[in-house]
Amino acid sequence: MNSVIAGATWGQVGDDGEWRAKCTRPSVTRPEPALCNYLWHLEHALPGKPHKVQRDGLASCFTHAGAPGERMRPHYERLMASLLLPPHLQGSPQAKVTPTSRMRHDVQEAHTGAHRRV
């Protein structure tokens, strides 16, 4: 989720080479032409495959304390909370995801090739 927010947070690179957020809310739309999102910045500051692990690590902690996207943490928390089931459904039989018998049948046909036309 941090990487998603990093790709939707717009800022600028200062003279010191540090990227700083210039917006207060994540957005998939660039608010000003001069701004870049944090993922774009990482791609250009740490280019290529040799730096991928480092880029991924920085993006994955984007909203952590002391990170460039720290002020976006409330948006991270809200998005994470929206992925949870409502408290009244947590642990209930309705919360269990099980395939229906028809879905199981379709999967079995797909694996055995029984649905193929000759």
Secondary structure, 3 states (H helix, E strand, C coil): CHHHHHCCCEEEECCCCCEEECCCCCCCCCCCCCCEEHHHHHHHHCCCHHHHHHHHHHHHCCCCCCCCCHHHHHHHHHHHHHCCCCCCCCCCHHHCCCCCHHHHHHHHHHHHCCCCCC
